[in-house]
Amino acid sequence: MNMTNREYAEYLQSDKWKAIAQKRLEIDGGKCVCCGCTGTAKNPIEIHHLSYRYLGEEEGRIYQDLCSLCHVCHKMIHD
């Protein structure tokens, strides 16, 4: 699914995405899969898309397309 930046930002605020993200966070034990931290207010845990191919359709691909990362590791991967 192709989304504009605005649509993507809105999607990340949706109940659908929040439920998917929560499920992935539970799978990863609430920790960053890169450094193992549990997150803080300044370095929260975020859900990273390994691929944007199935954006908006992640329900059946939670194991393949998503992982939990702290903000620092997430930023490092994108940079």
KOLPA-356110 format. One line per 4 residues: number of its first residue (from 1); for each residue x, y, z of C-alpha. Coordinates in nm, 2 decimals. Layout:
% KOLPA-356110
NUM	X:Y:Z; ... $
***
This chain:
% KOLPA-356110
1	0.00:0.00:0.00; 0.14:0.34:-0.09; 0.08:0.62:0.16; 0.18:0.98:0.16 $
5	0.38:1.11:0.46; 0.06:1.25:0.60; -0.14:0.93:0.56; 0.15:0.74:0.72 $
9	0.16:0.98:1.02; -0.22:0.93:1.06; -0.19:0.56:1.03; 0.06:0.55:1.31 $
13	-0.20:0.72:1.53; -0.47:0.47:1.44; -0.61:0.20:1.68; -0.52:-0.06:1.41 $
17	-0.15:0.03:1.42; -0.14:0.07:1.80; -0.28:-0.29:1.84; -0.02:-0.43:1.59 $
21	0.26:-0.24:1.75; 0.16:-0.36:2.10; 0.15:-0.72:1.98; 0.50:-0.68:1.83 $
25	0.63:-0.52:2.15; 0.49:-0.81:2.35; 0.66:-1.06:2.12; 0.99:-0.88:2.18 $
29	0.94:-0.88:2.55; 0.91:-0.50:2.57; 1.28:-0.46:2.47; 1.48:-0.33:2.18 $
33	1.59:-0.63:1.97; 1.92:-0.44:1.90; 2.05:-0.33:2.24; 1.81:-0.50:2.48 $
37	1.70:-0.18:2.66; 1.34:-0.15:2.79; 1.31:0.22:2.68; 1.28:0.54:2.87 $
41	1.09:0.87:2.83; 1.38:1.01:2.62; 1.45:0.68:2.44; 1.12:0.50:2.40 $
45	1.07:0.17:2.23; 0.93:0.21:1.88; 0.82:-0.04:1.62; 1.04:-0.06:1.31 $
49	0.91:-0.17:0.96; 1.17:-0.40:0.81; 0.99:-0.35:0.48; 0.72:-0.10:0.38 $
53	0.58:-0.34:0.12; 0.29:-0.44:0.34; 0.23:-0.11:0.51; -0.12:-0.10:0.64 $
57	-0.15:-0.47:0.61; 0.09:-0.59:0.88; -0.15:-0.80:1.08; -0.04:-1.13:0.92 $
61	0.32:-1.03:0.89; 0.40:-0.92:1.25; 0.69:-1.17:1.27; 0.84:-1.10:0.93 $
65	0.80:-0.72:0.88; 0.83:-0.56:1.23; 1.06:-0.54:1.52; 1.09:-0.34:1.84 $
69	1.38:-0.09:1.86; 1.46:0.19:2.10; 1.46:0.54:1.95; 1.84:0.55:1.94 $
73	1.88:0.22:1.76; 1.58:0.30:1.53; 1.74:0.63:1.43; 2.08:0.46:1.38 $
77	1.92:0.21:1.14; 1.75:0.48:0.94; 2.06:0.70:0.92 $
***
